[in-house]
Amino acid sequence: MAHDPADFTKCCKDSGILMVVKCRKENSALKECLTTYYNDQAFYEECKMEYLKEREEFRKTGIPTKKRLQKLPTSM
């Protein structure tokens, strides 16, 4: 069963303050989806390797990944 996090987001936006009551089904589906990823050892290893690669690059350059990936202005 595929879960789309957008379903929960849409429900919350559409329900306003009543989201706690109205979005229980979508919240449960989202939790189930997240738990699946949380318990997936291959996904964990993939994330860990990506983190370690970014950390190594930060230690070399001192520049966070987010800043490194930003485009420089073309006209200065």
Residue, then its C-alpha position, 0 to 999 in steps of 0.5 A: m500500500a503506497h502512502d503519499p505524504a502530500d495526502f496528510t499535508k493537503c488534509c491539514k491545510d484543508s482542515g485548519i485547526l480541526m486537523v487533529v480530528k479530521c486527518r487521523k487516517e492520513n496521519s496513520a498512513l504517514k506514520e506507517c510509511l515513515t516507519t517502513y523507511y526507518n526500519d529499512q537497513a538499506f535505506y539507512e546505509e544509503c543515508k549514512m553514506e550520503y551524510l558521511k560524504e557531505r561531512e567529509e566535503f565540509r571538513k575539506t572546504g568548510i562550506p556546508t553542502k547547501k551553500r556549495l550547491q547554490k548558484l553564483p550570480t552571473s553578473m557582478 
